[in-house]
Amino acid sequence: MLRPAARCRIRSLIVYCTLMPTRKTPALKKKSTPSTKKPFKSPATAQKATPASKKTTGRARTLSSKTVYQGKVFWVTTDEVLEPGGIRARRDVVRHNGSVVILAIDDRKNPNDPDVMLIRQYRHAASQFLLELPAGRIEPGEKLMPAAKRELLEETGYRAKKWSRLVQYYASPGFVAESMDILLAEDLIHAPGEGTPDEDEHIELHPTPLSEAVRLALTGKLHDGKSLIGILFYATRRLVSI
């Protein structure tokens, strides 16, 4: 006879695992190869490393000059010149005695926003009326300051007690030799009847607050170059101390 099946007891089997520390394999050393990248240079370093170019100086030497037009206000010459740097060229130049521009400021009503004395007149070359600063040609042999006082009185009917120089510039130095000096006239005195415009001038006086003159300039309503330079130069100088 078969024995009765023995009862089977299931006992818990506990397995203990011991974690052994892993051994690090020493990494193979890479052979150092020469770098192909150029070391970084800051702009300042690069600038120092670059040899400075030689500055060209001096004046042109006029080889020949011929007057090809003589007018009332200007004349034109054709010049053969040897310019600095060895350039030999023919230059057609509009010659002029120079002009003076007056930025007349009246601060009696509002020192914080003084009036700028603008004039309005018709300009044939521009085919329109323009708002401008008073200006005029310096006559042969005439000094800058007497010319400025004369033009201010003729075109506005005002004199000024205080004068100072703002800036000198060339309107179109590519072919025009005319230089223009902008003078600041302050402490104005009205002198009606003392100054009269030239026979070929019809001038209207337009005192304009500086803020409005700047607005006209920045919105493209003022088209005269000397007036743009004078007004914006003066307005900037009032805000920025150099």
GUSEKE-555177 format. One record per atom (N, C-alpha, C, CB): residue in one letter; z, x, y. Coordinates in steps of 0.001 Angstrom, whole numbers, plus 500000, padded with zeros to 6 digits. Glycine has a CB too. Layout:
N
AZXY;...
END
This chain:
242
M500000500843498821;M500000500000500000;M500000500880501230;M501209499045500005;L499308500372502174;L499281501123503427;L500518500827504227;L498031500793504244;R501030501879504838;R502196501700505693;R501802500932506950;R502819503064506063;P502745500157507410;P502426499432508664;P502167500435509784;P503592498460509068;A501207500034510614;A500804500952511716;A501987501281512590;A499679500330512580;A502083502494512813;A503203502938513659;A502948502575515097;A503425504451513532;R504025502153515665;R503891501831517090;R503617503106517881;R505171501124517624;C502673502970518827;C502299504143519666;C502938503999521024;C500743504280519814;R503665504945521366;R504243504976522707;R503377505862523612;R505715505497522666;I503056505336524812;I502242506108525779;I503180506728526788;I501169505204526500;R503215507945526750;R504050508650527688;R503199509185528860;R504795509795526978;S503844509258529985;S503129509781531164;S502886511246530974;S503918509532532472;L501600511609531269;L501220513014531175;L501155513578532587;L499850513191530429;I501999514490532835;I502033515087534174;I501385516450534093;I503495515193534725;V500364516630534953;V499645517917534985;V500005518615536271;V498091517724534870;Y500487519787536168;Y500821520597537332;Y499682521577537592;Y502168521351537123;C499125521512538850;C498035522425539226;C498565523405540256;C496795521643539787;T498439524593539973;T498874525621540922;T497662526123541680;T499600526796540197;L497712525983543027;L496603526445543862;L496788527901544179;L496495525625545157;M495853528655543737;M495922530087543993;M495208530392545298;M495302530894542824;P495731531248546150;P495040531592547420;P493703532244547149;P495907532534548284;T492714531787547939;T491361532339547754;T491297533710548393;T490274531401548364;R490590534575547766;R490441535935548274;R489216536000549176;R490324536957547109;K489455536469550387;K488341536570551330;K487497537782551008;K488850536647552777;T486226537494550986;T485286538590550741;T484927539230552060;T484011538093550010;P485123540474552211;P484775541101553502;P483316540919553831;P485110542587553487;A483087540457555106;A481703540200555519;A480968541511555674;A481652539398556838;L479708541447555338;L478873542630555484;L478634542913556947;L477543542457554749;K478782544108557355;K478536544477558744;K477054544525559024;K479178545822559071;K476713543782560147;K475303543783560539;K474986545065561268;K474967542564561422;K473822545527560989;K473377546711561684;K473051546355563125;K472162547334560983;S473600547105564044;S473329546824565466;S471910547221565810;S474329547570566383;T471220546281566417;T469833546527566843;T469783546566568347;T468866545443566297;P468967547385568906;P468884547462570373;P468408546148570964;P467944548594570802;S469125545661572022;S468785544377572637;S467512544502573452;S469935543875573524;T466670543478573339;T465412543468574097;T465556542742575417;T464308542824573282;K466709542056575608;K466923541327576856;K467325542277577967;K467991540246576674;K466754542015579180;K467090542822580343;K468425542368580899;K465990542730581419;P469236543294581347;P470541542884581918;P470336542024583144;P471398544117582284;F471192541003583317;F471087540084584455;F471456540796585750;F471994538853584248;K470642540549586752;K470917541102588074;K471051539971589069;K469809542084588511;S472102539993589822;S472275538984590857;S471224539204591927;S473703539033591461;P470894538139592720;P469914538298593801;P470263539431594745;P469794537017594584;A471571539610595017;A471972540677595927;A471657542041595320;A473468540572596258;T471940542183593973;T471661543449593308;T470175543719593261;T472236543454591903;A469414542645592945;A467965542798592865;A467382543184594209;A467319541514592367;Q467947542615595257;Q467445542913596589;Q467698544373596951;Q468092541990597621;K468876544877596538;K469179546263596836;K468288547200596051;K470630546560596545;A467913546747594833;A467109547610593987;A465678547701594476;A467135547116592564;T465209546638595178;T463835546626595658;T463714547466596915;T463364545192595923;P462782548385596946;P462633549201598156;P462207548346599332;P461616550325597931;A462850548562600478;A462555547755601667;A461173548075602197;A463604547991602761;S460429546999602553;S459098547190603101;S459204547623604552;S458260545906602975;K458266548429604970;K458286548960606321;K457856547891607312;K457382550191606432;K458624547706608377;K458335546692609380;K457264547187610335;K459605546314610151;T456232546346610509;T455156546694611429;T455589546379612852;T453855545938611073;T455431547327613732;T455837547140615120;T454717547580616052;T457131547922615421;G454954547416617351;G453997547885618336;G453158546768618929;G453104548906617722;R452222547129619751;R451321546186620404;R449875546508620033;R451510546221621939;A449029545524620270;A447611545743620023;A447023546648621099;A446855544404619975;R446008547408620731;R445276548230621693;R443954547537621990;R445045549686621150;T443758547176623251;T442542546467623647;T441407547465623794;T442756545683624968;L440381547286622961;L439220548179622995;L438216547732624048;L438547548236621620;S438104546399624220;S437232545856625269;S437666544427625562;S435721545907624844;S437422543965626777;S437789542609627176;S436755542079628165;S439214542577627798;K436311540846627942;K435301540241628807;K435722538813629146;K433899540256628126;T435714538472630449;T436026537115630872;T434794536243630675;T436498537084632352;V434936535229629819;V433802534362629499;V433910533012630196;V433702534158627994;Y435083532703630767;Y435250531462631539;Y436338531676632576;Y435603530253630608;Q436091531203633782;Q437066531283634861;Q437233529901635456;Q436631532309635945;G438428529308635294;G438706527979635826;G439762528019636898;G439135527049634723;K440146526836637361;K441153526740638415;K442545527080637897;K441152525344639016;V442858526668636678;V444205526826636129;V444282527982635125;V444651525528635460;F443223528232634377;F443253529261633346;F441887529929633244;F443667528661631984;W441853531028632509;W440596531705632226;W440595532145630764;W440387532923633178;V439411532408630226;V439260532745628808;V438615534122628694;V438409531668628059;T439191534960627863;T438630536286627611;T438296536438626132;T439613537392628058;T437281537263625867;T436958537674624506;T437318539142624382;T435446537423624161;D438263539426623507;D438814540778623397;D438510541381622036;D440326540763623638;E438146542658622055;E438087543449620824;E439368544266620785;E436794544376620765;V440186544062619738;V441507544686619706;V441751545393618376;V442596543640619953;L442609546391618452;L443124547065617260;L444602546719617196;L442882548643617302;E444961545844616252;E446314545315616179;E447205546181615303;E446294543893615655;P448532546052615458;P449453546794614585;P449146546507613119;P450922546427614903;G449177547552612308;G448806547415610907;G447376547820610657;G449018546005610449;G446667548189611730;G445301548679611572;G444231547605611542;G445211549464610337;I444567546354611923;I443584545274611897;I442739545329613167;I444280543890611759;R441440545405612996;R440513545368614130;R439836544004614118;R439451546539614057;A439901543303615257;A439399541924615286;A438936541550616685;A440482540941614809;R438184540441616741;R437803539848618023;R438678538636618250;R436287539463618057;R439301538555619420;R440196537460619733;R439752536782621025;R441646537959619848;D439574535458620942;D439307534654622137;D440640534102622619;D438277533493621845;V441001534400623867;V442341534073624365;V442241533276625661;V443171535358624589;V442991532165625719;V443132531393626949;V444247532045627757;V443440529870626658;R443897532535628947;R444861533252629784;R445447532304630832;R444191534474630470;H446729532519631134;H447450531629632056;H448593532413632686;H447989530351631317;N448941532090633932;N450031532795634600;N451409532442634050;N449994532499636067;G451489531396633274;G452777530944632750;G453245529694633473;G453828532050632876;S454129528942632820;S454607527677633380;S456119527622633339;S454013526484632621;V456652526778634201;V458090526546634229;V458344525072633957;V458708526979635594;V459351524798633135;V459729523433632754;V461158523208633222;V459592523200631199;I461426522034633805;I462760521775634340;I463418520615633600;I462687521475635848;L464557520905632982;L465389519868632378;L466466519530633399;L466017520336630997;A466207518510634210;A467125518125635283;A468109517086634757;A466346517571636512;I469400517377634873;I470465516532634328;I471284515940635470;I471377517341633365;D471443514614635441;D472264513912636423;D473424513247635685;D471420512856637224;D474622513796635834;D475785513279635100;D476744512498635983;D476527514416634446;R476284512055637143;R477186511355638056;R477616509997637512;R476520511177639408;K476748509293636833;K477094507979636286;K477894508086634993;K475834507167636041;N477488508990634112;N478142509091632810;N478058510540632318;N477490508114631779;P479120511321632504;P479098512718632052;P478901512866630549;P480375513398632450;N479344511857629777;N479211511934628319;N477793511638627849;N480174510969627658;D477033510930628655;D475641510617628315;D474811510679629604;D475522509197627626;P474593511887630111;P473933512028631414;P472464511638631367;P474060513452631909;D471920511377632550;D470502511045632658;D469652512311632634;D470231510247633942;V468533512219631935;V467509513257631950;V466377512761632839;V466998513594630496;M465954513576633796;M464881513179634697;M463529513360634004;M464936514000636010;L463012512266633472;L461681512271632871;L460673511722633866;L461659511445631564;I459445512171633752;I458362511633634570;I457288511070633653;I457771512723635512;R456553510105634176;R455462509487633416;R454172509681634199;R455736507963633149;Q453171510246633508;Q451877510451634158;Q450768510429633119;Q451858511781634940;Y449543510211633585;Y448398510141632682;Y447891511548632397;Y447270509262633282;R447616511818631121;R447092513105630690;R445718512889630059;R448064513801629690;H444693513391630730;H443320513168630260;H443097513783628880;H442313513751631260;A443634514985628640;A443417515645627348;A444006514838626196;A444028517045627362;A445100514128626456;A445729513295625425;A445236511857625460;A447235513316625587;S444491511499626512;S443940510143626684;S445021509070626704;S442951509839625571;Q446154509371627314;Q447237508390627380;Q448279508821628409;Q447894508207625994;F449154507871628765;F450301508184629600;F451378508833628728;F450846506903630310;L452047509839629259;L453090510539628519;L454365510627629348;L452616511943628116;L455499510523628658;L456788510834629261;L457036512325629076;L457944509978628628;E457391513010630170;E457541514455630111;E458705514921630976;E456252515140630548;L459091516162630762;L459962516848631704;L459093517382632845;L460764518005631005;P459604517433634055;P458837518016635154;P458472519462634820;P459638517948636480;A457258519844635157;A456795521197634843;A455621521541635745;A456393521322633343;G455312522817635799;G454169523236636596;G453846524696636384;G454426522976638057;R452676525066636890;R452207526440636741;R452899527355637748;R450681526510636916;I453188528558637312;I453697529590638219;I452493530204638926;I454537530691637446;E452484530115640217;E451351530632640983;E451322532162640917;E451426530156642455;P450134532770641076;P450043534238641064;P450984534864642087;P448602534685641342;G451815535781641650;G452760536451642526;G454056535689642757;G452117536709643824;E454174534482642225;E455370533664642431;E456421533987641376;E455016532164642393;K457686533962641763;K458786534195640834;K459143532897640109;K460019534759641579;L459875533055639000;L460214531923638154;L461068530886638875;L460932532404636925;M462158531301639502;M463084530357640108;M462477529594641287;M464319531084640560;P461783530262642224;P461134529504643292;P460127528486642760;P460442530451644247;A459425528833641698;A458467527901641100;A459186526683640535;A457650528596639994;A460333526904639884;A461092525790639307;A461615524865640394;A462256526314638461;K462150525424641462;K462676524605642555;K461559523808643215;K463387525484643598;R460411524425643376;R459273523732643993;R458802522567643133;R458114524710644227;E458671522806641829;E458171521760640940;E459158520599640835;E457892522336639552;L460445520886640779;L461449519812640689;L461385518933641932;L462876520401640522;L461300519537643091;L461267518773644334;L459969517972644452;L461423519711645537;E458840518577644089;E457552517902644214;E457441516700643281;E456426518876643930;E457942516842642065;E457697515820641050;E458814514788640933;E457495516474639723;T460013515100641429;T461119514144641293;T461774513774642612;T462157514703640377;G461615514587643641;G462315514348644897;G463764514776644856;G462237512904645257;Y464119515660643928;Y465495516144643799;Y465556517661643964;Y466084515736642437;R466694518120644437;R467067519523644436;R468235519691643474;R467433520021645874;A468526520915643097;A469651521197642193;A470467522355642732;A469150521514640763;K471797522231642653;K472679523309643103;K472894524364642014;K474025522735643540;K472798523941640754;K473116524845639647;K471905525006638737;K474326524322638844;W471547526268638470;W470391526560637625;W470789527540636520;W469225527136638471;S470206527353635340;S470391528302634244;S469167528231633333;S471706528001633445;R468983529277632575;R467803529360631701;R468152528890630296;R467250530804631657;L467326528004629765;L467568527490628419;L466834528307627361;L467145526032628331;V465497528350627448;V464726529005626391;V463317529304626893;V464674528121625115;Q462713530334626336;Q461317530649626592;Q460554530542625278;Q461162532069627220;Y459340530039625320;Y458552529893624098;Y457060529947624417;Y458901528573623384;Y456249530093623357;Y454795530046623455;Y454333528769622754;Y454127531330622819;A453580527958623481;A453180526661622933;A452186526811621785;A452575525795624028;S451247527729621907;S450240527919620863;S449780529377620873;S449028526952621070;P450613530288620328;P450331531715620447;P449130532203619651;P451517532477620026;G448523531326618864;G447332531737618126;G446161532054619038;G446932530662617153;F446059531350620162;F444935531622621065;F445263531373622539;F443754530772620670;V446498530954622856;V446898530705624241;V447982531701624633;V447400529242624427;A447761532423625742;A448713533441626179;A449812532868627061;A447990534539626920;E449762531588627371;E450737530978628278;E452136530963627661;E450307529548628637;S453109531472628401;S454514531339628011;S455149530279628907;S455278532714628124;M456139529577628373;M456802528507629108;M458303528752629113;M456474527125628493;D458900528721630305;D460342528876630464;D460952527526630815;D460675529932631555;I461961527109630033;I462659525861630324;I463967526202631021;I462912525030629023;L464130525665632222;L465336525896633012;L466155524615633099;L464977526403634424;L467467524766633077;L468384523640633205;L468809523518634666;L469625523815632275;A468584522339635242;A468959522073636639;A470066521029636649;A467726521587637484;E471200521344637299;E472359520463637340;E472852520303638777;E473483521007636441;D473789519368638962;D474307519040640293;D473153518665641232;D475114520234640875;L472484517581640876;L471286517163641613;L471626516530642950;L470475516186640783;I470733516749643896;I470831516155645226;I469508515477645539;I471184517228646310;H469558514190645852;H468337513455646165;H467836513866647548;H468582511923646101;A466561514235647608;A465955514664648873;A464657513892649082;A465692516209648882;P464752512598649377;P463544511767649499;P462647512241650639;P463929510301649721;G461338512228650380;G460369512595651409;G460113514079651549;G460816512076652700;E460934514917650905;E460745516361651044;E459703516911650089;E462049517073650823;G459573516287648936;G458605516782647958;G457540515754647656;G459305517182646678;T456302516193647581;T455194515298647249;T454377515921646124;T454299515022648498;P453944515125645143;P453115515657644055;P451770516158644579;P452892514581642978;D451062516902643735;D449720517355644085;D448778516167644213;D449191518346643035;E447634516400644851;E446687515315645106;E446165514682643823;E445524515826645926;D446065515464642741;D445516514936641486;D446612514424640553;D444699516014640776;E447827514221641067;E448938513747640245;E449458512403640745;E450070514777640234;H449634511464639813;H450321510201640104;H451505510134639159;H449365508940639937;I452706510314639709;I453905510494638885;I454902509376639126;I454558511848639172;E455469508853638022;E456556507874638078;E457823508531637543;E456205506583637259;L458907508377638256;L460184508956637834;L460917507997636914;L461058509300639052;H461383508505635770;H462095507683634782;H463390508380634366;H461199507413633536;P464487508182635134;P465786508713634660;P466162508029633347;P466916508495635735;T466447508828632325;T466689508294630983;T467961508894630406;T465489508580630052;P468894508060629899;P470093508627629260;P469714509611628157;P470976507504628682;L470495510669628036;L470198511698627044;L470104511118625644;L471254512785627080;S470998510207625305;S470965509600623969;S469651508869623724;S472140508632623795;E469133508204624740;E467854507496624611;E466706508488624520;E467637506538625801;A466769509564625288;A465721510585625224;A465670511224623837;A465954511665626299;V466840511479623251;V466889512030621894;V466329511026620898;V468334512415621510;R466671509745621072;R466144508705620169;R464621508640620250;R466751507323620515;L464076508727621454;L462617508721621617;L461982509914620906;L462241508736623112;A462652511065620999;A462124512266620353;A462150512141618837;A462918513491620785;L463269511650618297;L463435511608616844;L462681510469616179;L464885511498616505;T462254509483616959;T461497508361616387;T459999508474616678;T462029507034616934;G459578509622617174;G458150509840617388;G457575509135618602;G457407509406616192;K458429508766619555;K457951508080620755;K457685509067621906;K458974507023621195;L458122510298621728;L457927511332622745;L456934512340622169;L459298512028623149;H455802512522622853;H454715513310622279;H454462514634622997;H453462512502622287;D455175514907624041;D454966516129624810;D455820517256624250;D455289515900626295;G455179518381623891;G455875519461623206;G457007520078624002;G454910520517622848;K456760520377625269;K457799521026626081;K459013520122626252;K457241521412627455;S458777518808626302;S459879517858626455;S460681517736625158;S459344516480626878;L460000517747624039;L460694517724622751;L461600518941622609;L459683517675621591;I461072520111622930;I461852521338622801;I463046521316623754;I460970522571623078;G462792520977625016;G463860521009626013;G464976520031625729;G463300520732627363;I464632518792625411;I465641517748625179;I466456518031623922;I464970516373625064;L465788518354622811;L466507518589621563;L467300519892621615;L465531518616620388;F466781520886622294;F467513522145622458;F468808521906623234;F466636523198623183;Y468692521175624330;Y469866520913625172;Y470880520027624444;Y469437520247626494;A470392518979623766;A471312518080623056;A472032518812621933;A470553516870622488;T471336519699621241;T471973520475620165;T473005521433620731;T470921521254619358;R472698522060621844;R473627523006622445;R474901522328622924;R472964523721623597;R474818521063623307;R476025520330623705;R476949520075622514;R475642518999624361;L476371520023621316;L477159519744620116;L477626520993619410;L476367518913619168;V476839522062619493;V477115523275618733;V477346524425619698;V475954523600617758;S478465525105619543;S478736526283620349;S478318527517619558;S480239526356620753;I477528528371620158;I476983529543619468;I477817530769619819;I475491529769619844;
END
